[in-house]
Amino acid sequence: MGLKEILEVSKPRIIVLLVITAITSMYAASILIAHKPLDGITLIHLIIAGALSSAGSSALNHYYDRDIDPLMKRTSTRPIPSGRISARSVLMYGLGVSAISVIYAWFTLNPVSTFFIALGIFFYVMVYTVWLKRNNWTNIVIGGFAGNCASMAGWAAATGSMDLLGVLVGMLVFVWTPSHFWCLAMKIRDDYAEAKVPMLPVLIGMQKTSKYILINTAILLPYSISLVAFGLGYVYLGVALVSGGLMLLYHYKLTKTPTSDFAWKAYKVTAPYLTIIFVGIALDAAFHIPIIK
């Protein structure tokens, strides 16, 4: 099992995204809730545990989807279907790294952070990959909760517990995920149809899916803004308005041009949102100007 194949099954882009949400959440919670400087040692432990959990669960996703990946152009060159690595090796790697991540978190972080790291693995592998992905159009909606767990693990790493603002910040991932993933699903609709995966564009078509995306983003924008009522300030508000407003504009345009090409453009606008909004949360903590006093 070569390094290139290990990296591929670990989905490094997802690792980076989830680690960013975890460390920005930890920083914000340290300043806004715990009222203390960021603990650098705990931060390093969070990055290691979070990266391992993401890599392990992604590898298990590769293993489980080994039968449908060859049917889709986008995934047909993955390590297992292309024959570059054995399915058993990926399974052992995924199980081992997932277990190590939880054990590592238990000894280096606190029980609440460890719980959310374990919950993220469970939700991504068992709830999304095994249960929902092939059986129900809500797959990515409910499965999107797995992404919340990285943020919540980071929040809990700073506070040792979970409060309302920590939950609401984590839920940004959940509310963003459908708009993000349905844009991609519109782009590769034929792939999902070939593999008989019930993604929304396969079931209801491109036009209706574009409307669902617009509705979801119309929920995301006010939801993101509402977080200022729970302690976030003007810096975050500005970031949320601009980034969410841009998404809303593109998704409105998508309803007028519900093609795979424009869906890809909308996807590229949607993809950076999560990084931007969580960096906005960290910047808000660093330069906090509260709206609600």
Secondary structure, DSSP 8 states (H G I E B T S, - for coil): --HHHHHHHH-HHHHHHHHHHHHHHHHHHHHHTS-S---HHHHHHHHHHHHHHHHHHHHHHHHHGGGTGGGSTTTTTSTTTTTSS-HHHHHHHHHHHHHHHHHHHHHHS-HHHHHHHHHHHHIIIIIIIIIITTT-TTHHHHHTHHHHHHHHHHHHHHHSS--HHHHHHHHHHHHHHHHHHHHHHHHTHHHHHHHT---HHHHHHHHHHHHHHHHHHHHHHHHHHHGGGGT-BHHHHHHHHHHHHHHHHHHHHHHHS--HHHHHHHHHHHTTHHHHHHHHHHHHHHT--BS--
